[in-house]
Amino acid sequence: MMKRLRSWEGFLLLVLMVIVAVSASTSPQFLTVGNQVNLFQLSIEKVIVALMMTFIIINAEIDLSVGSMMGLSACAFGWMVQQGVDAGLAIAICLAIGVVGGAVNGWFVTALGLPSLVVTLATLIGFRGLARVLVEDRGINAFPAWFNALGQQGLIGPLPFALVSFAVLFVLLYIVLEHSGFGRKTYVIGSNREVAEFAGIDTARHKMILFIGSGVISAFAGLLYAARVGAVRGDVAFGFELDIITIVLLGGVSIFGGAGTLVGTGLAILIVLNLRNGMALANITGHIQTGVIGILLIASVIVPRIRISLGRQAKSEASA
Amino acid sequence: MQGLLHRVSPQALRLLVLVGVIALLVIFFSSQIENYLNGRLFNRISSSVAVMALVATGQTLVILTRNIDLSVGAVIGFSAFATGSLIAGLPDLHPVLLVLYAALVGGAFGVVNGLLVAYARVPSIIVTLATMAIYRSLLVEYSGAKSIATEQLPQWLTDFPNMQLFSIGDFQFRAGFCAALALVVLVHLALSRFRPARQLFAVGSNPEAAHMAGINAQRVVFTAFVLSGVMAGLAGFMFLARFGNITVVAGLGFELKSVASAVVGGVNIFGGSGTVIGAFLGTILVDLIETSLVRWQMVSEFWREAVLGALILVSVATDTIFNRRLASLRAARAHRIALEKKEASA
């Protein structure tokens, strides 16, 4: 099992190297530090949420409401600042909104046993609606200077706050997933919930924690968006959920739960960002970029299967 | 009440509940909004239901087999654009051929989804998440970022959504709505009386058992995706006729809304149970709320989505609790009858 996962990550690494090589040979700007930081910075909110989505999908659930939660948090922040609430307090309240939103998802999934696909589809619409209620059709942009600086200037050298928090979160979540009881439980519940329950794992509590985690991290990402762009509107992060899920699935996380790694998600993040950036430098438009990533997504499921069946064939030929 | 619970099938009961909820909402909003209950409301809702009901019907067929089709929004956009540019170039083309073309375009996309899901065995959520993006990017390529404008379309096409077949008082029964309704009834009859169509339920409720019973599950799933594509293609035609102006973002968001309509209509997201009539009522319910909230002075228009999300959540939760309760009532009754029989024979 571990061997297969490693080989999948090796495959992703190969894909990444090809993309980087091709992009670098077609555009001299591609491999500059400025461009690499920039390509990360422009999608930082999505890739941060993808980290928690990895946990959710390994746990055999899904959270479609992340984009709307990002929008709700960003709009709540904008609205509060406009009402004269201290920005620091507003940030705390936005994170609390993430906790509540995640708990709503978690409650319907665990207490009522509803499928998370349906629950988060409903909250995808609902959270977005609340965001629109807060800002209506206005744009809000009068944020404190320090808040905008956090999103737009370097914190450590050229690395902005968002990128640093991504790195910290990645390491923390990697340790949790790979080297803690919580991480092991995430895999066990995802591969077989009934067995996990027989083994005495409180699966409802576990799922609740994951949904709350997803809510908080999405709220955090919404704030990062507000800081980076310096303005919010009702459609902040609209449709992000699909990009985020695409990254996680491309990273080799099984949609049926129980399998996948954060390293895989990390490689998928690099692939998607570099691919988009490379295509953008080659003047290929956004929708086409998304289409190419779609093809990559399907290939990522079919290719390993072909490899496995080829391997089987080789084995049977060798034994014959 | 107890008697009713046992005599009516759970499916029929669920439909009755939906009709009841729709009626209650109409009564509630008519007490809140002046001039609410009139022909205009019916006409407006029936026009938008005409597009959405087709998509929701196709989506239901796919969900019945334990799959999902997230590409329908992109298929609607593509077929609306393709149909529009065909008729713009050939204004004398027969309407029937145009409708067939829309169905064919949609069906072709459905074939791709179906092949990947049924035969290449890629999970449908991954396939259609990917094809949603791929079809949309094909549309960008195909359209060259141009759009279709109403002026390019022949008169009969732009008149079609408002074409009135018959009317009862102020209630106009328009061609698009009647066609959609007819299609829904046709699919419902097929699903309830036509043996091969029953295979959708078999595959969705237990794929292994369906396979053991000699059902070709791959072909069934493939067919469901092709039909969903065809329905989305037809919806694309309706979309073109209704809005006239088609850009590359046409049909955006229809995928999630069609899933929501089906689920509100009692179609089980895990496959195997549900009706297209339910999905149709779900479409009406969702549209009724959206339309009514726009006109309700009490809440700003911005509340619409928030309320819609809450409604979906509440209706699915109620449905689940209600069905669990019903199942336990039925089990208790069956148990009692069995006990009585045993006593009688002893």
Interface residues (C-beta under 8 A of the other chain):
Chain A: L64 F108 L112 G113 L114 P115 L117 V118 V119 L121 A122 T123 L124 I125 G126 F127 R128 G129 L130 R132 V133 E136 D137 G234 L242 I245 T246 L249 I255 F256 T285 H287 I288 Q289 T290 G291 V292 I293 G294 I295 L297 I298 V301 I302 R305
Chain B: I68 L70 L116 A120 R121 V122 P123 I125 I126 V127 L129 A130 T131 M132 A133 I134 R136 S137 L138 L139 V140 E141 A145 V248 L256 V259 A260 V263 I269 F270 S300 F302 W303 R304 E305 A306 V307 L308 G309 A310 I312 L313 V316 A317 T320 I321
